[in-house]
């Protein structure tokens, strides 16, 4: 099995003292910080794109007029006045509409209501002509796709216990296609959110492993160095090499590896030159190489999963969200059974 290639190199177990220098420590530390910084920018960009409100542009909707609240008592003859909407209330959509009208007026477009007077055919033509190639292909596929006519008619006849007309069948076929499309689109959104959460988990793992790498490498470098002046100069570095790492008790592998790494980091025998010190250094190098392989293996990019299939759990979560968002579907336990007045699953 090929080892994953990455920005950080492993340390050989033979002839390693010439490699463990201050220059190697500083360059490796800078490389780790650069990789984590690039991943941080990527994660921030993905999280901003995932925001439902989008990214504000040109400081729109950021300035609201200041109002002075009038301290007055509620009239006893009109107790419901507290539920009334104030006449001078301005919504963000109104502010946005004023900004659009102002920009159109400044640019010389006087017909602001031209789009409002378009017919349905003109609006459809305007929509189609402004789609890109990918959107046009999706629109054509959706426009030509239809549910099975026989199955829709059979299902409707089974539910209603009567023969439905052709107009009703066409209507049910169209609404069923729209409903299925909304569920699938929402399932794609759920899938994207799950991938984004996995991206954040991978980024946290890489940040944690990168911090461990810097501590292990600094401990190894200081154990090889004999110049005390260099040690004093870099002792106040931002990486505390003797600080133990934390772990979770329910993760056995992480607990075992972290416990071994903490014992090596806090060992006082690494500065010696006997046989036991050499064994400890080899163990520390082995731990460092394991962390390097884990660091190089992690990848926060989620573009490679763009063509991954939609899973059943995505559909179930999309169905749950659709019911919460629409709030217009009856629950199963409110449906009547047969011709009786009782309720099913009461």
PERACOR-V156450 format. One record per residue. N is the residue number from 0. PSI is psi in radians with two decimals (* if undefined). Layout:
# PERACOR-V156450
N	PSI
N	PSI
This chain:
# PERACOR-V156450
0	2.21
1	2.40
2	2.50
3	2.31
4	2.45
5	-3.04
6	-0.36
7	2.36
8	2.64
9	2.91
10	2.20
11	2.69
12	-0.11
13	2.47
14	0.77
15	-0.36
16	-0.69
17	-0.37
18	-0.60
19	1.46
20	2.96
21	-0.68
22	-0.71
23	-0.69
24	-0.78
25	-0.71
26	-0.71
27	-0.71
28	-0.73
29	-0.67
30	-0.73
31	-0.77
32	-0.63
33	-0.74
34	-0.77
35	-0.63
36	-0.72
37	-0.71
38	-0.63
39	-0.73
40	-0.70
41	-0.77
42	-0.73
43	-0.72
44	-0.74
45	-0.70
46	-0.62
47	-0.66
48	-0.41
49	-0.23
50	2.32
51	-0.48
52	-0.14
53	-3.08
54	2.15
55	2.42
56	2.46
57	0.54
58	0.65
59	2.53
60	0.32
61	-0.30
62	2.10
63	2.54
64	2.54
65	2.30
66	2.58
67	2.14
68	2.25
69	2.17
70	1.62
71	2.67
72	2.68
73	2.33
74	2.27
75	-0.44
76	-0.26
77	1.28
78	-0.33
79	0.11
80	-0.35
81	-0.41
82	-0.04
83	2.59
84	2.25
85	2.56
86	-0.54
87	0.34
88	2.30
89	2.24
90	2.76
91	-0.57
92	-0.63
93	-0.70
94	-0.73
95	-0.68
96	-0.68
97	-0.68
98	-0.67
99	-0.77
100	-0.66
101	-0.73
102	-0.65
103	-0.65
104	-0.69
105	-0.55
106	-0.09
107	0.10
108	1.83
109	-0.38
110	1.42
111	-0.48
112	0.33
113	-0.69
114	-0.48
115	-0.37
116	0.10
117	2.54
118	3.02
119	-0.68
120	-0.68
121	-0.67
122	-0.70
123	-0.74
124	-0.68
125	-0.65
126	-0.81
127	-0.68
128	-0.28
129	0.17
130	2.54
131	-3.04
132	-0.78
133	-0.77
134	-0.62
135	-0.73
136	-0.74
137	-0.68
138	-0.72
139	-0.71
140	-0.76
141	-0.63
142	-0.60
143	-0.33
144	2.49
145	2.68
146	2.79
147	2.13
148	-0.73
149	-0.74
150	-0.68
151	-0.77
152	-0.67
153	-0.74
154	-0.77
155	-0.68
156	-0.60
157	-0.71
158	-0.79
159	-0.27
160	0.61
161	2.86
162	2.26
163	2.72
164	2.98
165	-0.61
166	-0.70
167	-0.68
168	-0.75
169	-0.72
170	-0.80
171	-0.63
172	-0.70
173	-0.81
174	-0.60
175	-0.66
176	-0.72
177	-0.73
178	-0.78
179	-0.67
180	-0.69
181	-0.71
182	-0.74
183	-0.72
184	-0.72
185	-0.59
186	-0.62
187	-0.65
188	-0.73
189	-0.75
190	-0.72
191	-0.67
192	-0.69
193	-0.72
194	-0.65
195	-0.69
196	-0.68
197	-0.61
198	-0.75
199	-0.66
200	-0.78
201	-0.64
202	-0.71
203	-0.70
204	-0.76
205	-0.65
206	-0.74
207	-0.77
208	-0.65
209	-0.64
210	-0.69
211	-0.69
212	-0.76
213	-0.65
214	-0.76
215	-0.74
216	-0.66
217	-0.68
218	-0.72
219	-0.74
220	-0.73
221	-0.49
222	-0.39
223	-0.59
224	2.48
225	-0.21
226	1.94
227	-0.44
228	-0.72
229	-0.70
230	-0.71
231	-0.59
232	-0.64
233	0.14
234	-0.55
235	0.45
236	2.80
237	-0.05
238	1.88
239	1.76
240	-0.37
241	-0.06
242	2.24
243	2.66
244	2.62
245	2.81
246	2.91
247	2.41
248	-0.48
249	-0.10
250	1.75
251	-0.76
252	-0.79
253	-0.65
254	-0.76
255	-0.80
256	-0.70
257	-0.67
258	-0.75
259	-0.73
260	-0.66
261	-0.69
262	-0.61
263	-0.66
264	-0.61
265	0.10
266	2.42
267	-0.05
268	-0.06
269	-0.41
270	-0.23
271	3.01
272	0.39
273	-3.06
274	-0.66
275	-0.60
276	-0.66
277	-0.67
278	-0.70
279	-0.66
280	-0.68
281	-0.67
282	-0.69
283	-0.65
284	-0.70
285	-0.73
286	-0.69
287	-0.74
288	-0.63
289	-0.74
290	-0.62
291	-0.76
292	-0.70
293	-0.70
294	-0.75
295	-0.46
296	-0.53
297	2.47
298	2.09
299	-0.16
300	2.40
301	0.10
302	-0.46
303	-0.22
304	0.25
305	-0.61
306	0.26
307	2.60
308	2.76
309	2.22
310	2.81
311	-0.61
312	-0.47
313	-0.72
314	-0.73
315	-0.74
316	-0.65
317	-0.68
318	-0.70
319	-0.78
320	-0.63
321	-0.68
322	-0.63
323	-0.66
324	-0.72
325	-0.76
326	0.72
327	0.20
328	2.32
329	2.49
330	2.74
331	-0.55
332	-0.04
333	-0.06
334	2.41
335	2.67
336	2.05
337	-2.37
338	0.03
339	3.05
340	-0.04
341	2.92
342	2.50
343	2.57
344	0.76
345	*
